[in-house]
Structure formats: C-alpha cells, structure tokens
Amino acid sequence: MSREGFVFVKIEGQEEDVYVKASKTRGALHGDTVKVAVTQEKVGSAKRRSGEIVAVLERSTKPFVGILHIVGRQAWVLMQSKTMPYDIAVPVPEGGERGMKVAAVVDGWERGESHPHGHVVDVLGMPGENNTEMHAILAEFGLPYRFEKEVENAADQIPDQITDKDRAGRKDFRKVLTFTIDPADAKDYDDALSFRRLDNGNFEVGVHIADVSYYVHPGSAVDKEAQARGTSVYLVDRTVPMLPEKLCNKLCSLRPNEEKLTFSAVFEITPQAKVLNPWFGRTEIISDWRFNYEEAQTLIEGGEVEGVSDALKDAILTLNTLALKLRKRRFAAGAVNFDRPEMKVIVDENGKPVSVKQKFSKEANWLIEEFMLLANRHVAEFVATGGKMGGKALKNAKTFVYRVHDEPNMEKVSGLREFAGTFGYKMAPIEDGQSLAKSLNGLLAEAKDKPEAGALQLLALRAMAKACYSTDNIGHYGLAFRFYTHFTSPIRRYPDLMVHRLLALYLGGADSQSRDYYTAQCKHASEREVVAAEAERESIKYKLVEFMADKIGQEFDGQVSGVTQWGIYVEIEPTKIEGMVPYRTIKSDFFDFDEDHYCARGRRSRRVIRLGDRLRIRVKATNLDQKMLDYELVEPDIPEQPIEEERPLRAAKPRGRRSGR
C-alpha cells in the first residue's frame, strides 16, 4: 500500500501484480490477504494490470508503528509509515503516554467507519531514542526483540558440563590443530577448521560446526521459538538471535581452549585441491586459537601475529592455497562473480552513526567461505546421491532441505544486454546456464572500476532469481553447484538445524522423512529470511538518514543508481548513501521516465539521464520517520519555469477513508 492509498496486489505464482486505486480497495490494508478482480489487462507499455478488491479475506497480524495521540478516553495511533495512510483508533493502552511511539495491529474496518480500529501490542518508547527506533523496525516486521521467560528458562536448564555420555559415538578431534576465523566483533563462533598433514602428502581438513541439534530437541520450547523466528536478525547496532544467549554465546560457541560438541564434515584434500573421501559425523573438538579476519590476512600477506605458532601459520597458509584453487575452479565451472561494494555503518555505544565504511573481502574471508561452501555442497551431494561422490541424484533420494537458486530471467538478461550495448559492451553468446554465467562474469570484469560498473551489476543482480530453501533440488545456479544446502550455521539459521537432524538420522540408517512437513518448513524459512533481510535493510536506511541529518546543504559527487517515474536515485561518494532527486525539483527541464530504456528524458533539452551517470548533488532534506533522503541536482542558476502536467511527488497525508470508498 502507498501513502496515497492505492495498492498493488501480489498474486502467488505470478510475477506481475495488480494495481488497485484507492477508491476500489474496500478497506484493505498493507499485508492483508484479499480477493482481487482484474478489470483491465496490460495493454502495451503504457498500461498495467488493474482491478478492484472484492473482499478482505484475512487481516495482517503485523503491527503498524506510529505516534500515540490521546484525547480523553479515546486514542489514535497517528501513522508515519510509507505503507499505511490511515490512522488507527485504539483503546488507551496501559503504560502509554501521549507522544510515545507504539505498535498497533488493525482488528477491522467496517463500512461507515472513518478509521480502521485496532489495539496497541507494544509501547516502544519516545521517538528518536535509539532503542525505540530499532524496536520499532522489529515491530513493523513482526520480529521479536526478546525471548519469553519460558524459553530462557528452558535454555538455562540445558547442562553445561560435557559428560562421557555426551562424548559416546563421537570422533575425537581434541588433539588435532583447530581454530576459528571470524570478524573482530563476533560474539559467537559456530564454525571451526581443523588441519593436519597426512603421510601420503595430502591434507585432512575438518569443517566443524556447533552441534546445536544435540542440545535443541524437536518440539521443545527452545526449538519452537527458533522455528518461528527462522533466523537471527542483524540490525546495524544489535543482533536479535534465533537462540537464547546460553546456547549461541556459550554452549554452542566454539571458544578457544574449551571442549565443544560439533557436527563435522571432514575431507582428505590433495595439494591440487582435489577432494577425496568425505566423512560426516558427530565430533568433539578444542579450538586452539581464535583468529579475526585481519590477523589471518596478516599471516597470508607474510606478516606475523603475536602468539601464533608455526603450526598455526602453516595451516593458514596451506588452507589459503587450497581455498584459492577451489575458488578458481568454482568460477571456471560457471559461478557468477558479483563483487559489489558493501558498506557498513559504524555506530558509537549509544547507537549514533559516526561513519560509513566499505567492507572489503580478502583471502582470509575467501578461505572460510570456500571451506564452508565445500561442506555445504558435499553434505547435500551425500544425501542426494545416496553417498556416491560425484554421482547423479537418486530418483528416490531421501527428503532433504536444499538451498536452491534457479537460472536467471532471460527477459531481464536481454534488457541487461541492451543496456550494456549503450556503453559499447557486447555480451558473449548465450547457449546455456554455464555460458550465461561466463558472459555475465566477462561483462562485469570488463566494466570493473568504470563509471557504469555499479549500474551493470545492479541490473545483473535484478536478472537473478532469488535463492531459497526447498526439498526439490534444482541446484544452485549462482554457485554453479548441482547439490547445495546450508549446514554451517545452525546457531543463526533454522534450516541448518533441520539439515543437521536429517543428516544424523540418515547416517543412522533412518528412512526418508516426511516430504510434506519439510516442504512447508522450507517455505516458512524462506519467508522468514526475506523478512529478516528487509528489517536489516530498514535499520541501515534509518542509520544512513540519521548520519546525513547534519549534512543538509552539503554537496557530493554521485552516480545514478535508479530511475523511476517519480525521480532519480543517486548514490553519493564515497559512502554510497542513496537518496532521490525528484523530477519536480529539477529547474532546468521536466523529465519523463522512459521505462523501455530505463532512463529519464528531458522534454525541452532531450537530455538523457541513465544508470551509471555521474551527477553533482546537494543534500536537500532528511526524513527519519520515512527513512528517506531527498537530494537535488546542483545546476547553473536557472530561474524556475512553469511546467505542464507536473505531478507532485508526495500527496498530502490522508487521515480517514477516501471519497468513493
């Protein structure tokens, strides 16, 4: 739903949505499940499918966040959301005071009522306070920010000590050189690598993952909560964990010099990085060292790290050599190489953003990535082929949770090819998925470090399908793997926990598990992943707008990152912070959006603004409530001229039902 009251209805299984104008929505609100009648099919590029809502089938249970307004015994939640144009009538909530930010759920909206009615589910605090705003983002997406006492108590009752009973049936790796590599600010370490040289000149590499499934039993209070959450959520200034702290930061954190229970994938690997004899099973380890990425990178680059033994240094250097060979082989097989800059917001102890820096991936990151990919790939292959390394998937393969990624949308790839052609690039001929990956990699490599590189990467990403969880193995296109799963992070992803349980059952000779049950679980986990990612993006947007709040009037160089019917999106240098230049604020001309060519054209000057163009902008306004940044083009002094058919970017904020409902 938009601020102006019109909506777009998404239909499961269909890519195109249905536009419904505000007078035809029948009281439907953002997130509701509705029945929609299509009244006009798309005709050419000028019109899109439109229709009207016939009935609201189910109200969304996700809260809307707004400001509490109290008059006598009646209260309203005044909306600030981009997806909710109407205020909500609510009973006065306990502990709520006028001006506080609250989360409210809509219970209904009967005909004749000027506002929807509902109730407050959480009083979040005073606007502008960091905790209030972060909790507001979580509330908007229906994400919890604390554990119920029952769950915490259940976790606290799990024994701390490892006994002989716990060790029974496990392979003992406690005397094998083992270490973790994580970000410097990591609090939980759920994966470790072990390394030893074999007498035949090969290497034994163990990928050891915290054995969460040993502690968290199906149907327990902790399991039900983890299943509902689906994943940990990473906001700018905090982590909302999937599991209580006792598990993720203590029992299942592979801290150095502590005995830990793990589930492992162990490989014999030749000096040429050929993988032999994979083994999977429950283990016990003691990590000898905790590296952060910077320390591991220092060793790789020939430096020294205080306290690190020669054996540890040898392990890092050897594993890095193997990882680089695995990586090279993966890209040669058709993996797609997206090297898009990733920015990180740095906040102080109060959550206030102090800087925005680019995150760089180096060999130390790739080292961990390649061995995690190796474990994920071989676990999936083991189940799909019945243990036949390099074999084909069995027709009657046992039910399993795969991480799948379909081939790109060829229509969007054609659009990318056409767009790249405007810059003089020629994509190689495409015959199949592998040649497409090669063509994409070639294009992105050729454009690297050029002004249009970011735009080409963006369009290439948009052509890609979205990865998800499924019991139907179609392979992973982006990684060029026929078999792939998520095995390596059961602390923070519920699908990994399911994978551990299924693998343990099948190693023990169990029959195939319920396909229907795991299909439903895959769908739920995929949905939770999307919600978590959206919340994470919202927290980043909020902090970026907050970071820019004291920079109004300042000028920056930027690059066009998006073109829409309302305006141009620009990423400024060096922080890549994106804001919009509304067409109505450009004094020199009026621009129209050319959807077919993904650009904006000036009516008088015929100037074309397209993705990747360099522009000089000025920060015009920040809106923390809407998490929006407005930029304006820095132009020569040109007097404003009246322009026909100019449409305002934002209409006045509606309050009650619109006319014609």
NORFEN-V891701 format. One record per run of one state. SS is the DSSP state (helix for helix, strand for strand, loop for the rest). FROM is the first residue (numbers start at 1). TO is the last residue. If there is no record, write none. Layout:
SS|FROM|TO + SS|FROM|TO
This chain:
loop|1|6 + strand|7|9 + loop|10|17 + strand|18|20 + loop|21|21 + helix|22|24 + loop|25|32 + strand|33|40 + loop|41|49 + strand|50|58 + loop|59|63 + strand|64|71 + loop|72|73 + strand|74|79 + loop|80|87 + strand|88|91 + loop|92|99 + strand|100|108 + loop|109|115 + strand|116|126 + loop|127|129 + helix|130|140 + loop|141|148 + helix|149|156 + loop|157|163 + helix|164|167 + loop|168|170 + strand|171|172 + loop|173|177 + strand|178|182 + loop|183|190 + strand|191|197 + loop|198|202 + strand|203|210 + loop|211|211 + helix|212|215 + loop|216|220 + helix|221|229 + loop|230|230 + strand|231|231 + loop|232|232 + strand|233|235 + loop|236|237 + strand|238|240 + loop|241|244 + helix|245|251 + loop|252|255 + strand|256|256 + loop|257|258 + strand|259|269 + loop|270|274 + strand|275|287 + loop|288|288 + strand|289|292 + helix|293|300 + loop|301|309 + helix|310|332 + loop|333|341 + strand|342|347 + loop|348|352 + strand|353|359 + loop|360|362 + helix|363|384 + loop|385|401 + strand|402|405 + loop|406|409 + helix|410|421 + loop|422|432 + helix|433|447 + loop|448|452 + helix|453|463 + loop|464|467 + strand|468|470 + loop|471|475 + strand|476|476 + loop|477|480 + strand|481|481 + loop|482|492 + strand|493|493 + helix|494|507 + loop|508|514 + helix|515|551 + loop|552|554 + strand|555|563 + loop|564|566 + strand|567|572 + loop|573|577 + strand|578|582 + helix|583|585 + loop|586|590 + strand|591|594 + loop|595|598 + strand|599|602 + loop|603|607 + strand|608|610 + loop|611|613 + strand|614|623 + loop|624|627 + strand|628|633 + loop|634|661
